[in-house]
Amino acid sequence: MQLTEKHRQYWQKNLRITAVLLAIWFVATFVVAYFARDLSFNFFGWPFSFYMAAQGSLVVYVVIIWFYARYMNKLDQEHGVAEEV
C-alpha cells in the first residue's frame, strides 16, 4: 500500500509528539531520580526529590496522557480520520 503525502504528514506529526512526550517522561522518571540528592530544595513544604517520587511524577504522567489524547484527537480531525461518537 502506497502512503499519500497526507498520511506521511500525519505519521511525522504523530512520531514527533511521541518523541517529545517520551523525552519528558524520561526526564521526569529517570533524570530527576538520578539527581535526587542534588535537588535539595523544598517544594510545597517537602524536599523536591521526595515530592517527585511521591506525587510529582504521577502528575507529569497524567498531564502527558491528557495532552497526547487531546493532541491526537485534534490531529485526527485535521486529517479526517477521527472516530465518530
TORPALO-67151 format. One line per 3 residues: number of its first residue (from 1); their letters; for each residue x, y, z of N, C-alpha, C, CB. Coordinates in Angstrom, 1 decimal. Glycine has a CB too. Example, Ala and Ser with C-alpha at 12.3 -4.5 7.8 and 13.67 -1.06 7.14 Angstrom:
! residues 2
1 = as = 13.2 -5.7 7.8 12.3 -4.5 7.8 13.2 -3.3 7.8 11.3 -4.5 9.0  12.8 -2.2 7.1 13.7 -1.1 7.1 12.9 0.0 7.9 14.1 -0.6 5.7
This chain:
! residues 85
1 = mql = 0.8 -1.2 0.0 0.0 0.0 0.0 0.9 1.2 0.0 -1.0 0.0 1.2  0.6 2.1 -0.9 1.4 3.4 -1.0 0.8 4.4 -0.1 1.4 3.8 -2.5  1.7 5.1 0.7 1.2 6.1 1.6 1.1 7.5 0.8 2.1 6.3 2.8
4 = tek = 0.1 8.2 1.0 0.0 9.5 0.4 0.8 10.5 1.3 -1.5 9.9 0.3  0.9 11.7 0.7 1.6 12.8 1.5 0.9 13.1 2.7 1.8 14.0 0.6  -0.4 13.1 2.7 -1.2 13.4 3.9 -1.0 12.4 5.0 -2.7 13.4 3.5
7 = hrq = -0.8 11.1 4.6 -0.5 10.0 5.6 0.9 10.3 6.2 -0.6 8.6 5.0  1.8 10.6 5.3 3.2 10.9 5.8 3.2 12.0 6.8 4.1 11.2 4.6  2.5 13.1 6.5 2.5 14.2 7.4 1.8 13.8 8.8 1.7 15.4 6.8
10 = ywq = 0.8 13.1 8.7 0.1 12.6 9.9 1.1 11.8 10.8 -1.1 11.7 9.5  1.8 10.8 10.2 2.7 10.0 10.9 3.9 10.8 11.4 3.1 8.8 10.1  4.4 11.7 10.7 5.5 12.5 11.1 5.1 13.4 12.3 6.0 13.5 10.0
13 = knl = 3.9 13.9 12.3 3.5 14.7 13.5 3.3 13.8 14.7 2.2 15.4 13.2  2.7 12.6 14.4 2.5 11.6 15.5 3.8 11.2 16.1 1.7 10.4 14.9  4.8 10.8 15.3 6.1 10.4 15.8 6.8 11.5 16.5 6.9 9.9 14.7
16 = rit = 6.7 12.8 16.0 7.3 13.9 16.7 6.8 14.1 18.1 7.2 15.1 15.8  5.5 14.2 18.2 4.9 14.4 19.5 5.1 13.2 20.5 3.3 14.6 19.4  5.2 12.0 19.9 5.5 10.9 20.8 6.9 11.0 21.3 5.3 9.6 20.0
19 = avl = 7.9 11.4 20.4 9.3 11.5 20.9 9.4 12.6 21.9 10.1 11.8 19.6  8.7 13.7 21.7 8.8 14.8 22.7 8.2 14.3 24.1 8.1 16.0 22.2  7.1 13.7 24.0 6.5 13.2 25.3 7.3 12.1 26.0 5.0 12.8 25.0
22 = lai = 7.9 11.3 25.2 8.8 10.3 25.8 10.0 10.9 26.4 9.2 9.2 24.7  10.5 12.0 25.8 11.6 12.7 26.4 11.2 13.3 27.8 12.2 13.7 25.4  10.0 13.9 27.8 9.5 14.4 29.1 9.4 13.3 30.1 8.2 15.2 28.8
25 = wfv = 8.8 12.2 29.7 8.6 11.1 30.6 10.0 10.6 31.1 7.9 9.9 29.8  11.0 10.5 30.2 12.3 10.1 30.7 12.9 11.0 31.7 13.2 10.0 29.4  12.8 12.3 31.5 13.3 13.3 32.4 12.6 13.2 33.8 13.2 14.7 31.9
28 = atf = 11.3 13.1 33.7 10.5 13.0 35.0 10.8 11.7 35.7 9.0 13.1 34.7  11.1 10.6 35.0 11.2 9.3 35.7 12.7 9.1 36.1 10.8 8.2 34.8  13.6 9.3 35.2 15.0 8.8 35.4 15.9 10.0 35.8 15.5 8.1 34.2
31 = vva = 15.9 11.1 35.1 16.8 12.2 35.4 16.6 12.8 36.7 16.7 13.3 34.3  15.3 13.0 37.1 15.0 13.6 38.4 15.4 12.6 39.5 13.5 13.9 38.6  15.2 11.3 39.3 15.6 10.3 40.3 17.1 10.3 40.4 15.1 9.0 40.0
34 = yfa = 17.8 10.4 39.3 19.3 10.3 39.3 19.9 11.5 40.1 19.8 10.3 37.9  19.4 12.6 39.9 19.9 13.8 40.6 19.1 14.2 41.9 19.8 15.0 39.6  18.4 13.2 42.4 17.5 13.5 43.6 18.3 14.1 44.8 16.9 12.2 44.0
37 = rdl = 19.5 13.6 45.1 20.2 14.1 46.2 20.7 15.6 46.0 21.4 13.2 46.5  21.0 15.9 44.7 21.4 17.2 44.4 20.2 18.2 44.4 22.1 17.3 43.0  19.0 17.8 44.2 17.8 18.6 44.2 17.3 18.8 45.6 16.7 18.0 43.3
40 = sfn = 18.1 19.5 46.4 17.7 19.6 47.8 17.1 21.0 48.1 19.0 19.4 48.7  15.9 21.2 47.6 15.2 22.4 48.0 13.7 22.0 48.2 15.2 23.5 46.8  13.0 22.8 49.0 11.7 22.5 49.4 10.7 22.9 48.3 11.3 23.2 50.7
43 = ffg = 9.7 22.0 48.1 8.7 22.2 47.1 7.4 21.8 47.8 8.9 21.4 45.8  6.5 22.8 48.0 5.3 22.6 48.8 5.5 22.0 50.2 4.3 21.7 48.0  6.6 22.5 50.8 6.9 22.0 52.2 7.6 20.7 52.3 5.7 22.0 52.9
46 = wpf = 7.9 20.1 51.1 8.6 18.8 51.1 9.9 18.9 50.3 7.7 17.6 50.6  10.9 18.1 50.6 12.1 18.0 49.7 11.6 17.7 48.3 13.1 17.0 50.2  12.2 18.4 47.3 11.8 18.2 45.9 11.9 16.7 45.5 12.6 19.1 45.0
49 = sfy = 13.0 16.0 45.9 13.1 14.7 45.4 12.0 13.8 46.0 14.5 14.1 45.9  11.6 14.0 47.2 10.5 13.2 47.8 9.2 13.5 47.1 10.4 13.5 49.3  9.0 14.8 46.9 7.8 15.2 46.2 7.6 14.5 44.8 7.7 16.7 46.1
52 = maa = 8.7 14.6 44.0 8.7 14.0 42.7 8.5 12.5 42.8 10.0 14.3 41.9  9.1 11.8 43.7 8.9 10.4 43.9 7.5 10.0 44.3 9.9 9.8 44.9  6.9 10.8 45.2 5.6 10.5 45.8 4.5 11.0 44.9 5.5 11.2 47.1
55 = qgs = 4.5 12.2 44.3 3.4 12.7 43.6 3.7 13.4 42.3 2.7 13.7 44.4  4.9 14.0 42.2 5.2 14.9 41.1 5.2 14.1 39.8 6.5 15.5 41.3  5.9 12.9 39.8 6.0 12.1 38.6 4.6 11.7 38.1 6.9 10.9 38.8
58 = lvv = 3.7 11.3 39.1 2.4 10.9 38.7 1.6 12.0 38.0 1.6 10.4 39.9  1.8 13.2 38.5 1.1 14.4 37.9 1.6 14.6 36.5 1.3 15.6 38.8  2.9 14.4 36.3 3.5 14.6 35.0 3.0 13.5 34.0 5.1 14.5 35.0
61 = yvv = 2.8 12.3 34.5 2.3 11.2 33.7 0.9 11.5 33.2 2.4 9.9 34.4  0.0 12.0 34.2 -1.4 12.3 33.8 -1.4 13.4 32.8 -2.1 12.6 35.1  -0.6 14.4 33.0 -0.6 15.6 32.0 -0.1 15.1 30.7 0.4 16.7 32.6
64 = iiw = 0.9 14.2 30.6 1.3 13.7 29.3 0.2 12.9 28.6 2.5 12.7 29.5  -0.5 12.1 29.4 -1.6 11.3 28.8 -2.7 12.3 28.3 -2.2 10.3 29.8  -3.1 13.3 29.1 -4.1 14.2 28.7 -3.7 15.0 27.5 -4.4 15.2 29.9
67 = fya = -2.5 15.5 27.5 -2.0 16.2 26.3 -2.0 15.4 25.0 -0.7 16.8 26.6  -1.5 14.2 25.1 -1.4 13.3 24.0 -2.8 13.0 23.4 -0.7 12.0 24.3  -3.8 12.7 24.3 -5.1 12.4 23.8 -5.8 13.6 23.2 -6.0 11.9 25.0
70 = rym = -5.6 14.8 23.8 -6.1 16.0 23.2 -5.5 16.3 21.8 -6.0 17.1 24.1  -4.2 16.2 21.8 -3.4 16.5 20.6 -3.8 15.5 19.4 -1.9 16.4 20.8  -3.9 14.2 19.8 -4.2 13.2 18.7 -5.7 13.4 18.3 -4.0 11.8 19.3
73 = nkl = -6.6 13.7 19.1 -8.0 14.0 18.7 -8.0 15.1 17.7 -8.9 14.3 19.9  -7.3 16.2 18.0 -7.2 17.3 17.1 -6.6 17.0 15.8 -6.5 18.5 17.8  -5.5 16.2 15.9 -4.8 15.8 14.6 -5.6 14.8 13.8 -3.4 15.1 15.0
76 = dqe = -6.4 13.9 14.4 -7.3 13.1 13.7 -8.4 13.8 13.0 -8.0 12.1 14.7  -8.9 14.8 13.6 -9.9 15.7 13.0 -9.4 16.5 11.8 -10.6 16.6 14.0  -8.1 16.9 12.0 -7.5 17.7 11.0 -7.2 16.9 9.7 -6.1 18.3 11.5
79 = hgv = -6.9 15.6 9.9 -6.6 14.7 8.8 -7.8 13.8 8.4 -5.4 13.9 9.1  -8.9 14.0 9.0 -10.1 13.3 8.5 -10.2 11.9 8.9 -10.3 13.4 7.1  -9.5 11.5 10.0 -9.6 10.1 10.5 -10.1 10.0 11.9 -8.2 9.5 10.4
82 = aee = -10.9 11.0 12.3 -11.5 11.0 13.7 -12.6 9.9 13.8 -12.0 12.4 14.0  -12.7 9.4 15.0 -13.8 8.4 15.2 -15.1 9.1 15.4 -13.4 7.5 16.4  -16.1 8.6 14.9 -17.5 9.1 15.2 -18.0 8.6 16.5 -18.5 8.8 14.0
85 = v = -18.5 9.5 17.3 -19.0 9.1 18.6 -20.5 9.4 18.7 -18.2 9.7 19.8
